[in-house]
Amino acid sequence: MATKSKIWFIGGTGYIGKFIVEASAKAGHPTSVLVRDSTLSNPGKSNVIDNFKNLGGHVPPVSYPIFSLLVGPGDLFDHESLVKAIKQVDVVISTVGHAQLVEQGRIIAAIKEAGNVKVFIS
């Protein structure tokens, strides 16, 4: 049996991301999602977070994701927390909205520093 990829999503609560996160978790991949604190406190996103929890996820009091379906608070602008999280995964998928596309460079820099990611999809 093939080893499942450890997948980390950035932008996983958005229009496209929430469906891809769900598919990843249902396929049995250890799946984690970076979520901004503002998203965790956004009533409009509570149904997305609840759906992740129903898939087996939980929201831990940490600033980086760990494995299983985990919704972890984090910050795209905190380079060290990005590197720390990325070192734990094989695949990074970014589904950030168009307003954050400029920030892809931050993700790429963290991936380069971590040195272990096999696939980056944006």
N, C-alpha and C positions, 0 to 999 in steps of 0.2 A: 504494500500500500504506500502510495506516495505521501511524503510529508506535506502538510498544508503550509502555505505561506503565511507568515505573520504580517498582517496588513494594518497600516496606520493611515487614517483618513484625516485630512485637513479640509474643512468645509463640509463635513459630513452631515450637518443639520440643514443644509440648504435644499433647494428644489430638486436637484439631481442627486446630490450626495446621499440624502436619506434613503433613497432606493438602492443605491450601490452598497451602502453599509449593510442594509438589511439582507441583500443578496449574498454578500460576503459572509455574514454571520450564519445564514441558513445553509451555506455551502460548507460550513464547518471550519472556516479559517479563523484562527485567533485574530480578532478584529478589535482595533481600538480607534477612538475618535478624539481628536483635539477639539475642545469646546471652550469658547471664550466665556469668562465669568458673566458677561452681559447677556450671553445666550442662555445660560443656566437660569438667570433671573427674569428672562423674557416670557411673559405669559403666552405669547403667540407661538413660542417654540416648545411649550410644555408637552404638547401632544407628541412631538418628535422624540423628546427625551423619554417620555413614558413608553413609547413604542420600543426604543432601544432597551429600556429596562425590562419590558415584556419579552424581549428576545434573550434575556439572560444577563443584561448589562447592569452595571451599578455606577453610581457617581461617587468616587472615593474622595477623601479630603487630601488629595495630592495634586501637584502641579504638572504631572506628566502621566501619560497613560501606561498601564501595565497590560498584560495579556488577558484574554477572554474578551467578551464584548464589554468593553469598558469605555465609559464616557469620562474623560479626564479634563478638568479645567486646565487651560494653558494659554500661552500667548505667542502669537506669531512673531512678536518683536523681542522675545527673550531667546537669544541665540543659544545659550547654554542649555535651557530646558528643551529646545528643539533637538539639539545634538544628543542629549541624554535619552530622549524618547526614541529617536531614530536608531540609536545603537541597539535597541531591543527588537527591531523589525527587519523584514526582508524587502518589503514593498511599501512605498509611500504613494498614496493617491491624493492628489489635490483637486478638489472640486470647488475651490473658492470662487466667489462671484467676481464679475468683471472689475469691480472697484478695487479688488485686492490682487489682481493679476500682476501688477507691478511688484508686488511683494514675493513673487515666485523666486526671485534671486536670493531671498533670505532662506527659503527652503532648500534651494540648490546648494548654497554655501554650507548649510548644516549637514546635508547629505554627504558632501565632499569631505567635510571634517570627520564625520562618523565613519566613513569608509567601508560600510558593510552592506549598503542597500543594493539589491540586484536589479530592481526595477523602480523607476519613478514615472508616474503617469500624471499628466496635468491636462 
